[in-house]
Amino acid sequence: MDMSSKTAQELDGEKEKEVQRIIEAVLFVSGRFLTMQELIALSDFNPLIIREALDKLKDKYNAEDSAIEIVEKSNMWKMDVKPDYSFIIAKLATGKSEFSKAEQETLALIAYKQPIKQSVIIKIRGNKAYEHVKKFIDLDLVKAKKEGHTNILSLSEEFYDYFNVSSSAENPLKDDSVEESED
């Protein structure tokens, strides 16, 4: 029976690594300090699991001697570039992109959590996200369906064409145990 015990431990280890990868992705995409409540809303994990993942990610980036770090301030967390490498950010910040970093982050959040209420996007990303969502709808990258006082946002087929990705590709960050309903 030692084999089945080992397999369970391996499965637990893989699940733990997946949780870390999801929290890492959330921090990467947000680009700002996130509260525990925001981390819970974005990841669907409980605070104890999130806290453990944050601690392990901090240790991982410190152990790897990485240019990236997980910064904690006033019970909020953010993925950032270590101060020693901030000169690179200054170089990149002068470049032009089709979408601003804030727009990219808003679109990534929609893609990750779709279908998602626009009100939730605004709560997470702030009032500027209204402009982002309007731009994405105007570009036919995002579909909006009225529901009550808000819209339900999801990716359009044009999004998949625009970014040259398959709409049938599974989102590796989504929890497989949650079934999605079709319109």
N, C-alpha and C positions, 0 to 999 in steps of 0.2 A: 504493500500500500504506500510505500515511500514515494513511488513514482507518481501516483496521483497527487500526493501532497506537494511534490516538487512542481508538478504541472500547475497546480493552483497558485503556488508562489510565483511562478513565471507569468501566469495570467495577471495576477495582481500587479506585478512589476510592469508589465506592458500597459495596463490600465493607468497606472501611476504616471508612466512616461507620456501617455496620450493626454492625460489631464494637464501635464506640464506644457506639452506642445500647444494645447488649446489656449491656456492662459498666456503663453508666450505670444501666440498669434494675436490675441485680443490686445495685449500691451503694445505690440508692434503696430497694429493698425490704428489704435487710438491716438498715438502720438502725443498724449497729454496725461496728466495725473488722473487716475481713476479711483473712485471710492470703492469700498467693499461692496456696497449696494450695486454699483455699476458693474463690477466684476461678476457678481452673482447674476445680474440680469443678462449680461452678455455671454456667460458661459454655462448657465444653468447648473452650477455646482454649489455645494454648501460652503459656508465660510471656512470651516475647518480644512476642507480639501483644498480650497483656494489658498489659504495661508500656508499650508504645507508645500504646495506647488511653488508659491512665491519664494519661500525660503530655499527650496532646492534650486530654483532658477538663479537666485542670487549667488548661491554657492557655485553653481555651474559656471556662471560668467566670471566669477573671481578665480576659480580653479583653472579655467582655460586661458587666463591672462588675455581676455578678450577686450576689444575696444568698446564693447557694449556693456552696460550695467543696468541692474534693476534698482531704481532709486525709490526710497520710501520717505515720505514727508507728511506728517500730520495724518497718519492712517490712510494715506493715499499712495498709489504706486504708479510708476512710469518706467518704460524702457527708454534708455537714453544713451547717447554716445558719451564716453568718459571725457572729462574736461581736456585731457591730454590730446584728444583728437578732434576738438571742436573746430580747428582750422579747416578741416575738410568740409564741415557743414557750411561754413562761410562761402567756400568755393561753389558748392552745389546750390546754395540759396540764390545765387545770381543767375542761374540757368532758367530757361523757359521750359514749361511743360504744357501739354495739351489741357491737362486738368491740374488745378492747384493741389498741393498736398492735402489741404482740408477737404477738397472735393473728392480726391481719391479715397480718403479715409471714410467719408460719408458713403460713397458708392460701395466700398468694401464691406461696410457694416450692413448695407441693404442686401448685398449678395450673400453675406454670411447668415443673416437672420431671416431672410425672406420666407414667407410673406411676413411683413412687419408693419405695424402702424406708424404712420408719419409722425404722430405725436411722440412716440417712443424715440424715433430718430432725433427729433428736435430736443427732447429732454436730455439725450445722451450727448449730442453734438452741438447744441446751442442754436440760437435763432438764425445764424448764417446758413444753417442747413436747409432752410426754406428755399433760399436761392439755389443751392446745390440741387435739391430735388427738382425744382422747376427746370433747371438746365438739363438734367438727365431725362425728364419727361419730354422736353422740347426736342432733344436729340433722339428720342424714341429708345433710349437705353433702359428706361424704367417705366412700368405700367402702374397707374394709380387707379384704384377702385374705391369709390366713396363708401364709407361705412360710418354712419353717425356723423359726428363732427370732425372726423379725420379721414384720411385715405389709407388704404392698405397698399403697400408698395411691394412690388416684385419685379424681377428682371424680365425684360422682353426678349423675344427671339433676336431682335436687332443687337442686343447686348452681346449675345453669344457670337453673332457674326462679326461684330465690331472688334471684339477682343480675340477672335479666332479660337474659341473654346467650344467644346461640345456641350449642348444643353442637357444631354443625357448623362454627363459625367457626374458622379456622386460627389457631394461636398464632403471632403474628408473630415471636416470639423463638426459636421452635424452628428447628433446622437442617433444611431441606427434604431434605437428602441422607440423613437417617436415616429409615428406614422403620419405622413402628410396627405392631406385631402386634395383632390383635384377639383378645379372649378367646373 
